[in-house]
């Protein structure tokens, strides 16, 4: 882990005492190899304004670029230091934070502002170049229904969302090591695995329109490396995985919990933890915002052995991804990453 990455509240105050320190960090994250002018492509050291730390000026074309342009903080009226505090709190607290807690902790006046900030931070919890999982490790694949209610409707009608999940299965002895999500990391702080000789590796979760093959096929192709051993139940939607280049291992579970626990143990533990987290921390979520919460859960799960690198990770992603607009966020038309 980087030496200046804060590990506690006093550390955070030491590393980021003011707006200028936050802008210095953001500049290094956005331009690690030097400033590149978005207008004339000039490369070098931009001119900095002493009284306007958020502004950069190209030394060749003399045009100004706002430091937060093209980041999740773009056009935000919230101080950058508040954004950094929010990122630290959200990534450091094990269960995360609800928007109401976020609002109170940061002293934000409006709930909608806190809600918007949280969803923008969730945008930065998915790396744009995120790689596929599996390879030499087998993966478990299954689906579950999340949220909604069924009272008073019957005939199988409900308002739940179908979520597909894929999780790596790794031997316990292979668990210790650097964080696979970052070029640096901590040693694991716990062993995991629920007493088994294997542990859950990396995770992927995504909302699916249905359980048909046309929905499951692209979900697996996008997230699993070719040649991986893919473990599923006997659902017909997985029938063509061998033809797609995977080593398909099927067990007809048919409601047998013993078979399920032997063949697909980790993905069902993940689904159980997801339900508890959504209800316990967030008290349920709207279907149109669910993918953002799934992204946060995956981000936390994949860094659960290395929790203190999450803050640095989310800020580096935040510096190079664009957030949803206010309209996209509230009308549900945002195409969530992940």
DOTORVEX-950092 format. One record per residue (C-alpha): x, y, z. Coordinates in nm, 3 decimals. Layout:
+---------+---------+---------+
!    east !   north !      up !
+---------+---------+---------+
!       X !       Y !       Z !
...
+---------+---------+---------+
//
This chain:
+---------+---------+---------+
!    east !   north !      up !
+---------+---------+---------+
!   0.000 !   0.000 !   0.000 !
!   0.123 !   0.350 !  -0.073 !
!   0.279 !   0.527 !   0.221 !
!   0.054 !   0.832 !   0.193 !
!  -0.269 !   0.635 !   0.168 !
!  -0.470 !   0.721 !   0.483 !
!  -0.543 !   0.433 !   0.719 !
!  -0.735 !   0.626 !   0.987 !
!  -0.912 !   0.958 !   1.038 !
!  -0.596 !   1.127 !   1.174 !
!  -0.406 !   0.995 !   0.871 !
!  -0.669 !   1.138 !   0.638 !
!  -0.649 !   1.480 !   0.801 !
!  -0.271 !   1.471 !   0.773 !
!  -0.267 !   1.371 !   0.403 !
!  -0.560 !   1.592 !   0.297 !
!  -0.565 !   1.897 !   0.528 !
!  -0.718 !   2.135 !   0.270 !
!  -0.852 !   2.181 !  -0.084 !
!  -0.503 !   2.239 !  -0.227 !
!  -0.385 !   1.894 !  -0.110 !
!  -0.690 !   1.732 !  -0.270 !
!  -0.629 !   1.909 !  -0.601 !
!  -0.263 !   1.805 !  -0.594 !
!  -0.372 !   1.444 !  -0.551 !
!  -0.633 !   1.476 !  -0.828 !
!  -0.375 !   1.627 !  -1.065 !
!  -0.136 !   1.335 !  -1.005 !
!  -0.419 !   1.086 !  -1.056 !
!  -0.545 !   1.246 !  -1.378 !
!  -0.205 !   1.325 !  -1.530 !
!   0.047 !   1.073 !  -1.393 !
!   0.281 !   1.134 !  -1.688 !
!   0.222 !   1.506 !  -1.719 !
!  -0.059 !   1.739 !  -1.834 !
!  -0.208 !   1.687 !  -2.181 !
!  -0.411 !   1.979 !  -2.311 !
!  -0.757 !   1.861 !  -2.431 !
!  -0.762 !   2.140 !  -2.690 !
!  -0.419 !   2.132 !  -2.860 !
!  -0.271 !   1.806 !  -2.717 !
!   0.030 !   1.991 !  -2.582 !
!   0.221 !   1.781 !  -2.329 !
!   0.405 !   1.926 !  -2.033 !
!   0.357 !   2.101 !  -1.701 !
!   0.040 !   2.313 !  -1.699 !
!   0.030 !   2.659 !  -1.546 !
!  -0.131 !   2.656 !  -1.199 !
!  -0.320 !   2.950 !  -1.047 !
!  -0.237 !   3.017 !  -0.683 !
!  -0.587 !   3.148 !  -0.606 !
!  -0.772 !   2.894 !  -0.826 !
!  -0.639 !   2.544 !  -0.753 !
!  -0.915 !   2.387 !  -0.965 !
!  -0.794 !   2.551 !  -1.289 !
!  -0.510 !   2.458 !  -1.527 !
!  -0.384 !   2.665 !  -1.822 !
!  -0.206 !   2.524 !  -2.125 !
!   0.129 !   2.697 !  -2.177 !
!   0.094 !   2.674 !  -2.556 !
!  -0.268 !   2.758 !  -2.648 !
!  -0.340 !   2.946 !  -2.321 !
!  -0.680 !   2.779 !  -2.281 !
!  -0.805 !   2.681 !  -1.935 !
!  -0.911 !   2.336 !  -1.820 !
!  -1.096 !   2.270 !  -1.499 !
!  -0.928 !   2.000 !  -1.291 !
!  -1.255 !   1.814 !  -1.225 !
!  -1.369 !   1.811 !  -1.590 !
!  -1.428 !   1.454 !  -1.704 !
!  -1.440 !   1.318 !  -1.348 !
!  -1.727 !   1.225 !  -1.118 !
!  -1.682 !   1.566 !  -0.950 !
!  -1.751 !   1.753 !  -1.274 !
!  -1.969 !   2.065 !  -1.226 !
!  -2.018 !   1.983 !  -0.859 !
!  -2.058 !   2.272 !  -0.616 !
!  -1.948 !   2.052 !  -0.326 !
!  -1.588 !   2.124 !  -0.210 !
!  -1.334 !   1.867 !  -0.328 !
!  -1.231 !   1.802 !   0.032 !
!  -1.590 !   1.694 !   0.108 !
!  -1.577 !   1.456 !  -0.189 !
!  -1.255 !   1.306 !  -0.052 !
!  -1.405 !   1.274 !   0.296 !
!  -1.705 !   1.099 !   0.144 !
!  -1.488 !   0.858 !  -0.054 !
!  -1.286 !   0.775 !   0.257 !
!  -1.591 !   0.712 !   0.476 !
!  -1.774 !   0.501 !   0.215 !
!  -1.474 !   0.282 !   0.137 !
!  -1.343 !   0.251 !   0.495 !
!  -1.659 !   0.149 !   0.678 !
!  -1.716 !  -0.225 !   0.633 !
!  -2.096 !  -0.215 !   0.580 !
!  -2.088 !   0.108 !   0.380 !
!  -2.327 !   0.398 !   0.439 !
!  -2.682 !   0.488 !   0.352 !
!  -2.746 !   0.823 !   0.187 !
!  -2.901 !   0.952 !   0.511 !
!  -2.588 !   0.859 !   0.711 !
!  -2.372 !   1.010 !   0.438 !
!  -2.568 !   1.336 !   0.456 !
!  -2.537 !   1.360 !   0.835 !
!  -2.168 !   1.270 !   0.853 !
!  -2.065 !   1.526 !   0.589 !
!  -2.304 !   1.801 !   0.694 !
!  -2.474 !   1.815 !   0.353 !
!  -2.792 !   2.023 !   0.351 !
!  -3.003 !   1.826 !   0.106 !
!  -3.064 !   1.450 !   0.102 !
!  -3.077 !   1.453 !  -0.280 !
!  -2.723 !   1.594 !  -0.292 !
!  -2.592 !   1.315 !  -0.068 !
!  -2.779 !   1.052 !  -0.270 !
!  -2.634 !   1.191 !  -0.594 !
!  -2.279 !   1.196 !  -0.455 !
!  -2.306 !   0.837 !  -0.335 !
!  -2.419 !   0.713 !  -0.675 !
!  -2.140 !   0.904 !  -0.846 !
!  -1.891 !   0.738 !  -0.610 !
!  -2.044 !   0.402 !  -0.704 !
!  -1.966 !   0.490 !  -1.066 !
!  -1.601 !   0.494 !  -0.961 !
!  -1.624 !   0.143 !  -0.814 !
!  -1.597 !  -0.025 !  -1.155 !
!  -1.268 !  -0.005 !  -1.343 !
!  -1.330 !   0.079 !  -1.712 !
!  -1.076 !  -0.185 !  -1.817 !
!  -1.195 !  -0.448 !  -1.571 !
!  -1.073 !  -0.789 !  -1.684 !
!  -1.259 !  -1.119 !  -1.702 !
!  -1.230 !  -1.360 !  -1.410 !
!  -1.169 !  -1.732 !  -1.390 !
!  -0.890 !  -1.874 !  -1.607 !
!  -0.707 !  -2.127 !  -1.394 !
!  -0.971 !  -2.088 !  -1.122 !
!  -1.317 !  -2.242 !  -1.164 !
!  -1.620 !  -2.017 !  -1.129 !
!  -1.971 !  -2.070 !  -0.994 !
!  -2.262 !  -1.912 !  -1.183 !
!  -2.621 !  -1.873 !  -1.069 !
!  -2.909 !  -1.626 !  -1.047 !
!  -3.121 !  -1.491 !  -0.764 !
!  -3.416 !  -1.257 !  -0.717 !
!  -3.352 !  -0.940 !  -0.516 !
!  -3.592 !  -0.694 !  -0.349 !
!  -3.955 !  -0.636 !  -0.439 !
!  -4.272 !  -0.772 !  -0.280 !
!  -4.520 !  -1.043 !  -0.372 !
!  -4.808 !  -0.985 !  -0.132 !
!  -5.156 !  -0.976 !  -0.282 !
!  -5.069 !  -1.062 !  -0.644 !
!  -5.020 !  -1.438 !  -0.677 !
!  -4.976 !  -1.635 !  -1.003 !
!  -4.600 !  -1.591 !  -0.976 !
!  -4.615 !  -1.213 !  -1.026 !
!  -4.367 !  -1.009 !  -0.825 !
!  -4.156 !  -0.693 !  -0.836 !
!  -3.819 !  -0.853 !  -0.771 !
!  -3.511 !  -0.800 !  -0.989 !
!  -3.320 !  -1.094 !  -1.136 !
!  -2.947 !  -1.074 !  -1.057 !
!  -2.682 !  -1.296 !  -1.213 !
!  -2.370 !  -1.379 !  -1.014 !
!  -2.028 !  -1.523 !  -1.101 !
!  -1.763 !  -1.593 !  -0.837 !
!  -1.417 !  -1.750 !  -0.854 !
!  -1.330 !  -2.047 !  -0.638 !
!  -0.970 !  -2.041 !  -0.514 !
!  -0.776 !  -2.277 !  -0.287 !
!  -0.730 !  -2.134 !   0.061 !
!  -0.350 !  -2.160 !   0.041 !
!  -0.358 !  -1.930 !  -0.264 !
!  -0.552 !  -1.655 !  -0.085 !
!  -0.267 !  -1.452 !   0.071 !
!  -0.093 !  -1.208 !  -0.157 !
!  -0.133 !  -0.865 !  -0.318 !
!  -0.472 !  -0.723 !  -0.402 !
!  -0.560 !  -0.848 !  -0.756 !
!  -0.745 !  -0.522 !  -0.824 !
!  -0.449 !  -0.289 !  -0.771 !
!  -0.072 !  -0.283 !  -0.843 !
!  -0.014 !  -0.259 !  -0.468 !
!  -0.199 !  -0.391 !  -0.165 !
!  -0.215 !  -0.514 !   0.191 !
!  -0.182 !  -0.859 !   0.334 !
!  -0.519 !  -1.022 !   0.400 !
!  -0.670 !  -0.941 !   0.738 !
!  -0.886 !  -1.256 !   0.759 !
!  -0.894 !  -1.594 !   0.588 !
!  -1.252 !  -1.631 !   0.467 !
!  -1.399 !  -1.948 !   0.321 !
!  -1.649 !  -2.027 !   0.600 !
!  -1.429 !  -2.311 !   0.726 !
!  -1.382 !  -2.468 !   0.382 !
!  -1.055 !  -2.548 !   0.206 !
!  -1.149 !  -2.297 !  -0.067 !
!  -1.238 !  -1.927 !  -0.062 !
!  -1.434 !  -1.698 !  -0.290 !
!  -1.215 !  -1.500 !  -0.529 !
!  -1.333 !  -1.217 !  -0.751 !
!  -1.703 !  -1.153 !  -0.799 !
!  -1.929 !  -1.016 !  -1.072 !
!  -2.298 !  -0.922 !  -1.028 !
!  -2.536 !  -0.780 !  -1.286 !
!  -2.909 !  -0.733 !  -1.334 !
!  -3.046 !  -0.971 !  -1.597 !
!  -3.367 !  -0.921 !  -1.800 !
!  -3.456 !  -1.292 !  -1.770 !
!  -3.309 !  -1.642 !  -1.721 !
!  -3.306 !  -1.727 !  -2.091 !
!  -2.995 !  -1.828 !  -2.280 !
!  -2.984 !  -1.498 !  -2.471 !
!  -2.939 !  -1.314 !  -2.138 !
!  -2.706 !  -1.560 !  -1.961 !
!  -2.473 !  -1.613 !  -2.259 !
!  -2.345 !  -1.250 !  -2.297 !
!  -2.323 !  -1.215 !  -1.918 !
!  -2.084 !  -1.511 !  -1.895 !
!  -1.891 !  -1.428 !  -2.214 !
!  -1.822 !  -1.075 !  -2.090 !
!  -1.708 !  -1.173 !  -1.741 !
!  -1.540 !  -1.515 !  -1.765 !
!  -1.214 !  -1.602 !  -1.941 !
!  -1.239 !  -1.861 !  -2.221 !
!  -1.145 !  -2.213 !  -2.116 !
!  -1.256 !  -2.162 !  -1.755 !
!  -1.438 !  -2.440 !  -1.570 !
!  -1.791 !  -2.304 !  -1.520 !
!  -2.006 !  -2.470 !  -1.253 !
!  -2.384 !  -2.432 !  -1.281 !
!  -2.706 !  -2.610 !  -1.195 !
!  -2.905 !  -2.791 !  -1.462 !
!  -3.096 !  -2.489 !  -1.592 !
!  -3.139 !  -2.501 !  -1.973 !
!  -3.007 !  -2.146 !  -2.011 !
!  -2.654 !  -2.279 !  -1.957 !
!  -2.676 !  -2.561 !  -2.214 !
!  -2.438 !  -2.416 !  -2.477 !
!  -2.144 !  -2.323 !  -2.254 !
!  -1.925 !  -2.604 !  -2.394 !
!  -1.976 !  -2.466 !  -2.747 !
!  -1.874 !  -2.120 !  -2.622 !
!  -1.532 !  -2.248 !  -2.513 !
!  -1.591 !  -2.317 !  -2.144 !
!  -1.551 !  -2.640 !  -1.948 !
!  -1.904 !  -2.681 !  -1.822 !
!  -1.963 !  -2.877 !  -1.500 !
!  -2.333 !  -2.937 !  -1.433 !
!  -2.513 !  -3.085 !  -1.133 !
!  -2.890 !  -3.133 !  -1.129 !
!  -2.969 !  -2.980 !  -0.791 !
!  -3.353 !  -2.988 !  -0.810 !
!  -3.399 !  -2.830 !  -0.467 !
!  -3.152 !  -3.060 !  -0.291 !
!  -2.969 !  -2.830 !  -0.046 !
!  -2.693 !  -3.086 !   0.013 !
!  -2.607 !  -3.094 !  -0.359 !
!  -2.629 !  -2.715 !  -0.376 !
!  -2.391 !  -2.672 !  -0.082 !
!  -2.143 !  -2.912 !  -0.240 !
!  -2.159 !  -2.784 !  -0.599 !
!  -2.238 !  -2.410 !  -0.566 !
!  -2.147 !  -2.314 !  -0.208 !
!  -1.983 !  -1.974 !  -0.258 !
!  -2.229 !  -1.805 !  -0.491 !
!  -2.516 !  -1.877 !  -0.253 !
!  -2.316 !  -1.739 !   0.040 !
!  -2.261 !  -1.427 !  -0.175 !
!  -2.633 !  -1.398 !  -0.250 !
!  -2.717 !  -1.434 !   0.120 !
!  -2.467 !  -1.163 !   0.216 !
!  -2.603 !  -0.938 !  -0.059 !
!  -2.959 !  -0.964 !   0.074 !
!  -2.846 !  -0.889 !   0.430 !
!  -2.640 !  -0.589 !   0.313 !
!  -2.917 !  -0.438 !   0.101 !
!  -3.175 !  -0.470 !   0.378 !
!  -2.946 !  -0.393 !   0.672 !
!  -2.747 !  -0.096 !   0.543 !
!  -2.982 !   0.047 !   0.281 !
!  -3.323 !  -0.091 !   0.393 !
!  -3.401 !  -0.202 !   0.039 !
!  -3.329 !  -0.028 !  -0.292 !
!  -3.519 !   0.079 !  -0.602 !
!  -3.481 !  -0.151 !  -0.906 !
!  -3.367 !   0.140 !  -1.124 !
!  -3.076 !   0.208 !  -0.885 !
!  -2.999 !  -0.155 !  -0.798 !
!  -2.703 !  -0.195 !  -1.037 !
!  -2.520 !   0.087 !  -0.862 !
!  -2.558 !  -0.093 !  -0.529 !
!  -2.445 !  -0.420 !  -0.690 !
!  -2.132 !  -0.241 !  -0.813 !
!  -2.059 !  -0.120 !  -0.460 !
!  -2.111 !  -0.469 !  -0.316 !
!  -1.873 !  -0.620 !  -0.574 !
!  -1.616 !  -0.346 !  -0.506 !
!  -1.624 !  -0.420 !  -0.132 !
!  -1.628 !  -0.796 !  -0.179 !
!  -1.328 !  -0.799 !  -0.412 !
!  -1.127 !  -0.587 !  -0.167 !
!  -1.246 !  -0.744 !   0.157 !
!  -0.896 !  -0.881 !   0.234 !
!  -0.735 !  -0.544 !   0.153 !
!  -0.986 !  -0.282 !   0.276 !
!  -0.745 !   0.010 !   0.314 !
!  -0.654 !   0.026 !  -0.056 !
!  -1.018 !   0.086 !  -0.155 !
!  -0.999 !   0.464 !  -0.094 !
!  -0.702 !   0.509 !  -0.327 !
!  -0.863 !   0.283 !  -0.584 !
!  -1.196 !   0.464 !  -0.597 !
!  -1.032 !   0.809 !  -0.629 !
!  -0.810 !   0.697 !  -0.915 !
!  -1.112 !   0.560 !  -1.102 !
!  -1.314 !   0.871 !  -1.013 !
!  -1.052 !   1.086 !  -1.183 !
!  -1.117 !   0.927 !  -1.523 !
!  -1.484 !   0.829 !  -1.544 !
!  -1.790 !   1.044 !  -1.607 !
!  -2.087 !   1.016 !  -1.371 !
!  -2.456 !   0.995 !  -1.464 !
!  -2.639 !   1.323 !  -1.508 !
!  -2.908 !   1.421 !  -1.259 !
!  -3.178 !   1.329 !  -1.511 !
!  -3.022 !   0.990 !  -1.591 !
!  -2.989 !   0.907 !  -1.224 !
!  -3.347 !   0.987 !  -1.127 !
!  -3.533 !   0.855 !  -1.432 !
!  -3.338 !   0.527 !  -1.440 !
!  -3.197 !   0.569 !  -1.792 !
!  -2.831 !   0.558 !  -1.687 !
!  -2.647 !   0.262 !  -1.841 !
!  -2.467 !   0.144 !  -1.528 !
!  -2.111 !   0.016 !  -1.565 !
!  -2.043 !  -0.338 !  -1.454 !
+---------+---------+---------+
//
